Amino acid sequence: MVKKIIKKTKSILFANPKLLYENEKHLVNDDFYFKGKNKKAVLLLHGWTATPYELRRLGVFLNESGYTVYGPLLRGHGTKPSDLENVKFQDWLDDAKEAYLKLKSTHKKVFVGGTSMGGTVALCLAKEVDDVGGLILMATPYKIKMEKMMALAVWVASFFVKYKKKVYPPTFGSRKTITRIISYQTYPIKNVLELAKMVRFSRKDLWRIKRPCLIMQSSSDHIITKSSLKKIYNKINSKKKKKKYIKRSYHTFISDIKNEHVFVDILKFINSVKK
């Protein structure tokens, strides 16, 4: 089964993400829509300050297996950091719901996947819409590391500065990771508080989620707590659920991952959902 999938989609699986980026720079700030043939769709939601491009390669891979794949640009992203300043987390949920309903109107089943903040949006959406085909949660926080301390620091900083430049720990890896290249490198302090609100909101009433769920997280994630994956896994009410830690990767691993089995695992999961 795995060998057949790899053979069929070999071109995108083994494409170098950085070489692809060099040829696709003009697509970085755009959403994407790949029409499929099997009447099923996958909605892919990007992370905070990033763009749909970080999920584009996964989208191409899933589309090659028959799925319609849509990666919308969430409000405040893909333009300039100041456009994020007054965005509320409900705006991102509204964007995701609108995209989901558009897909649902023409497809019999719609899966929702997201990375980082996109996974948080997916969790919130699944609690509101009960006919989601399944969830693919990547680098999705149950809690942010040192969450309370960071929230207090950000709140205090918001009285003195409007924008802050990103600082990366040495363990984050290369400056050339795709998500790092395409993301805003300066962000409005005010919007960090909205992101924190959404994370807190997303972990409430997780028992309401009953749809099939695949949860993936880097074992060396520097942003979210290592227990995030297990917490979400244990609290959701899904009868069909699977968890997996990804080795030798960073927080938003999906854009730079060269391990083809991550893509294959996602495809196998959505293929396995029959009802």
C-alpha positions as CSV (number, residue, x, y, z in Angstrom):
1,M,0.0,0.0,0.0
2,V,2.7,2.5,1.0
3,K,4.9,1.5,-1.9
4,K,2.0,2.1,-4.3
5,I,1.3,5.6,-2.9
6,I,5.0,6.5,-3.0
7,K,5.3,5.3,-6.6
8,K,2.2,7.2,-7.7
9,T,3.2,10.5,-6.1
10,K,7.0,10.3,-6.2
11,S,7.5,13.7,-7.9
12,I,6.1,15.8,-5.1
13,L,7.1,13.5,-2.2
14,F,10.8,13.7,-3.1
15,A,10.8,17.3,-4.3
16,N,13.2,19.5,-2.3
17,P,11.1,22.1,-0.4
18,K,13.7,24.8,-0.8
19,L,14.1,24.3,-4.6
20,L,10.3,24.3,-4.9
21,Y,10.2,27.6,-3.1
22,E,12.7,29.1,-5.4
23,N,10.4,28.3,-8.3
24,E,7.2,29.3,-6.5
25,K,8.0,32.6,-4.8
26,H,5.2,34.2,-6.7
27,L,2.7,31.9,-4.9
28,V,3.8,32.5,-1.3
29,N,1.1,34.9,-0.4
30,D,-1.7,33.3,-2.3
31,D,-4.3,30.7,-1.3
32,F,-4.5,27.5,-3.3
33,Y,-7.3,25.3,-4.7
34,F,-6.7,22.0,-6.4
35,K,-9.7,20.3,-7.9
36,G,-10.0,16.6,-7.2
37,K,-11.9,13.7,-8.6
38,N,-13.2,11.6,-5.7
39,K,-15.9,14.0,-4.4
40,K,-14.0,14.4,-1.1
41,A,-12.1,17.5,0.0
42,V,-9.4,18.6,2.5
43,L,-9.3,22.1,4.0
44,L,-5.8,23.0,5.1
45,L,-5.3,25.9,7.5
46,H,-2.0,27.6,7.9
47,G,-0.3,28.9,11.1
48,W,0.0,32.3,12.7
49,T,1.9,34.9,10.7
50,A,2.4,32.3,7.9
51,T,0.5,31.7,4.7
52,P,-1.1,28.7,2.9
53,Y,2.2,28.1,1.1
54,E,3.5,26.1,4.1
55,L,0.9,23.5,3.4
56,R,1.0,23.7,-0.4
57,R,3.3,20.7,-1.0
58,L,1.0,18.5,1.2
59,G,-2.0,19.9,-0.8
60,V,-0.4,18.8,-4.1
61,F,0.3,15.4,-2.7
62,L,-3.3,14.8,-1.5
63,N,-4.7,16.2,-4.7
64,E,-2.6,13.7,-6.7
65,S,-4.6,11.0,-4.9
66,G,-7.9,12.4,-6.0
67,Y,-8.8,14.9,-3.2
68,T,-9.9,18.5,-3.8
69,V,-7.6,20.6,-1.5
70,Y,-8.2,24.2,-0.5
71,G,-5.7,26.3,1.5
72,P,-7.3,29.7,2.2
73,L,-5.4,32.8,3.4
74,L,-6.7,33.6,6.8
75,R,-7.4,37.2,7.7
76,G,-4.5,39.5,8.4
77,H,-1.9,37.3,6.7
78,G,0.0,37.4,3.5
79,T,0.2,41.2,3.3
80,K,1.9,43.2,6.0
81,P,2.1,42.8,9.8
82,S,-0.1,45.8,10.5
83,D,-3.0,44.0,8.9
84,L,-3.0,41.6,11.8
85,E,-3.3,44.3,14.5
86,N,-7.1,44.4,14.8
87,V,-7.9,40.9,13.7
88,K,-9.9,38.9,16.3
89,F,-9.6,35.1,16.7
90,Q,-13.2,34.8,15.7
91,D,-12.3,36.3,12.3
92,W,-10.1,33.3,11.7
93,L,-12.8,30.9,12.7
94,D,-15.3,32.7,10.4
95,D,-12.8,32.4,7.5
96,A,-12.4,28.7,8.1
97,K,-16.1,28.1,8.5
98,E,-16.8,29.9,5.2
99,A,-14.2,27.9,3.4
100,Y,-15.5,24.7,4.9
101,L,-19.1,25.4,3.9
102,K,-18.1,26.2,0.3
103,L,-16.3,22.8,0.1
104,K,-19.1,21.0,1.7
105,S,-21.6,22.4,-0.8
106,T,-19.9,20.5,-3.6
107,H,-18.2,17.5,-1.8
108,K,-19.8,14.7,0.1
109,K,-17.0,14.7,2.7
110,V,-14.6,17.4,3.9
111,F,-11.6,16.8,6.1
112,V,-10.0,19.7,8.0
113,G,-6.3,19.9,8.7
114,G,-4.2,22.6,10.2
115,T,-0.7,23.3,11.4
116,S,0.0,25.3,14.6
117,M,-2.6,28.0,14.8
118,G,-4.4,26.3,11.9
119,G,-4.8,23.2,14.0
120,T,-6.3,25.3,16.8
121,V,-8.8,26.8,14.3
122,A,-9.6,23.3,13.1
123,L,-10.3,22.1,16.6
124,C,-12.6,25.1,17.2
125,L,-14.4,24.5,13.9
126,A,-14.9,20.8,14.6
127,K,-16.7,21.7,17.9
128,E,-19.1,24.0,15.9
129,V,-19.6,21.8,12.8
130,D,-20.5,18.2,13.5
131,D,-20.2,16.8,10.0
132,V,-16.4,17.2,9.5
133,G,-15.1,14.2,7.8
134,G,-12.0,14.0,10.1
135,L,-9.3,16.1,11.6
136,I,-5.6,16.3,10.9
137,L,-3.9,18.2,13.7
138,M,-0.2,19.2,13.2
139,A,1.8,21.0,15.9
140,T,-1.5,21.9,17.5
141,P,-1.1,23.4,21.0
142,Y,-3.1,22.3,24.0
143,K,-0.9,24.7,25.9
144,I,2.0,27.0,24.9
145,K,5.3,26.5,26.8
146,M,5.4,28.8,29.8
147,E,1.9,30.0,28.8
148,K,1.0,32.0,31.8
149,M,4.4,33.7,32.1
150,M,4.4,34.6,28.4
151,A,0.8,35.9,28.5
152,L,1.7,38.2,31.3
153,A,4.9,39.4,29.6
154,V,3.0,40.1,26.3
155,W,0.3,42.0,28.2
156,V,2.8,44.2,29.9
157,A,4.7,44.8,26.7
158,S,1.5,45.8,24.9
159,F,1.5,49.0,27.0
160,F,4.9,50.1,25.7
161,V,5.3,48.7,22.1
162,K,2.9,47.9,19.3
163,Y,5.2,45.6,17.3
164,K,7.9,43.1,18.1
165,K,10.5,41.4,16.0
166,K,10.6,37.6,16.2
167,V,13.4,36.0,18.1
168,Y,14.3,32.4,17.4
169,P,16.1,30.1,19.8
170,P,19.2,28.3,18.6
171,T,17.4,25.0,18.6
172,F,14.9,26.3,16.0
173,G,17.2,25.3,13.1
174,S,18.1,26.9,9.8
175,R,17.1,30.4,8.8
176,K,16.0,28.8,5.6
177,T,13.1,26.8,6.9
178,I,10.1,27.5,4.6
179,T,7.7,28.7,7.3
180,R,10.4,31.0,8.7
181,I,11.0,32.5,5.2
182,I,7.4,33.1,4.3
183,S,6.2,34.4,7.7
184,Y,6.0,37.9,9.0
185,Q,9.2,38.6,11.0
186,T,7.5,41.4,12.9
187,Y,4.1,41.0,14.6
188,P,1.6,43.2,16.4
189,I,1.7,42.5,20.2
190,K,-2.0,43.0,20.3
191,N,-2.6,40.0,18.1
192,V,-0.6,37.7,20.3
193,L,-3.2,38.1,22.9
194,E,-5.9,37.0,20.4
195,L,-3.9,33.9,19.6
196,A,-3.6,33.1,23.3
197,K,-7.3,33.5,23.7
198,M,-8.0,31.1,20.9
199,V,-5.7,28.5,22.3
200,R,-7.5,28.7,25.7
201,F,-10.9,28.6,23.9
202,S,-9.9,25.6,21.8
203,R,-9.1,23.3,24.7
204,K,-12.5,23.8,26.3
205,D,-15.1,21.0,25.9
206,L,-12.8,18.8,23.7
207,W,-15.2,15.9,24.6
208,R,-17.5,17.4,22.0
209,I,-15.1,16.3,19.2
210,K,-16.2,12.9,18.0
211,R,-15.0,12.8,14.5
212,P,-11.9,10.7,13.4
213,C,-8.7,12.5,14.3
214,L,-4.9,12.2,13.5
215,I,-2.7,14.2,15.8
216,M,1.0,14.8,14.9
217,Q,3.6,16.8,16.8
218,S,7.4,17.2,16.7
219,S,9.1,15.5,19.5
220,S,11.4,18.5,19.8
221,D,8.8,21.2,19.4
222,H,10.1,24.5,20.9
223,I,6.7,26.3,21.0
224,I,4.1,24.0,22.5
225,T,4.2,21.7,25.5
226,K,5.3,18.1,24.7
227,S,2.1,16.9,26.4
228,S,-0.1,18.8,24.0
229,L,-0.5,15.8,21.7
230,K,-1.4,13.4,24.5
231,K,-3.8,15.9,26.2
232,I,-5.8,16.5,23.0
233,Y,-5.7,12.7,22.2
234,N,-7.0,11.8,25.7
235,K,-9.7,14.5,25.9
236,I,-11.4,14.2,22.5
237,N,-14.3,11.7,22.2
238,S,-13.3,10.2,18.8
239,K,-13.6,6.5,18.5
240,K,-11.1,6.6,15.6
241,K,-8.0,8.5,16.6
242,K,-4.3,8.2,16.1
243,K,-1.2,10.0,17.5
244,K,2.3,10.3,16.2
245,Y,5.4,12.1,17.2
246,I,7.7,13.3,14.4
247,K,11.4,13.0,15.0
248,R,14.2,15.4,13.8
249,S,11.8,18.2,13.0
250,Y,10.7,21.6,14.4
251,H,7.4,23.1,15.3
252,T,5.8,23.6,12.0
253,F,7.4,20.5,10.5
254,I,5.0,19.9,7.5
255,S,6.5,22.6,5.2
256,D,10.1,21.3,5.4
257,I,9.7,17.6,6.2
258,K,11.6,15.3,3.7
259,N,10.3,12.2,5.4
260,E,7.7,11.0,2.9
261,H,6.0,8.8,5.4
262,V,4.5,11.9,7.2
263,F,2.5,12.7,4.0
264,V,1.7,9.0,3.4
265,D,0.4,8.7,7.0
266,I,-1.9,11.6,6.5
267,L,-3.2,10.2,3.2
268,K,-3.7,6.7,4.7
269,F,-5.6,8.2,7.6
270,I,-8.1,10.1,5.4
271,N,-8.4,7.1,3.1
272,S,-9.3,4.9,6.1
273,V,-12.3,7.1,7.1
274,K,-15.3,5.3,5.6
275,K,-18.2,7.1,7.1
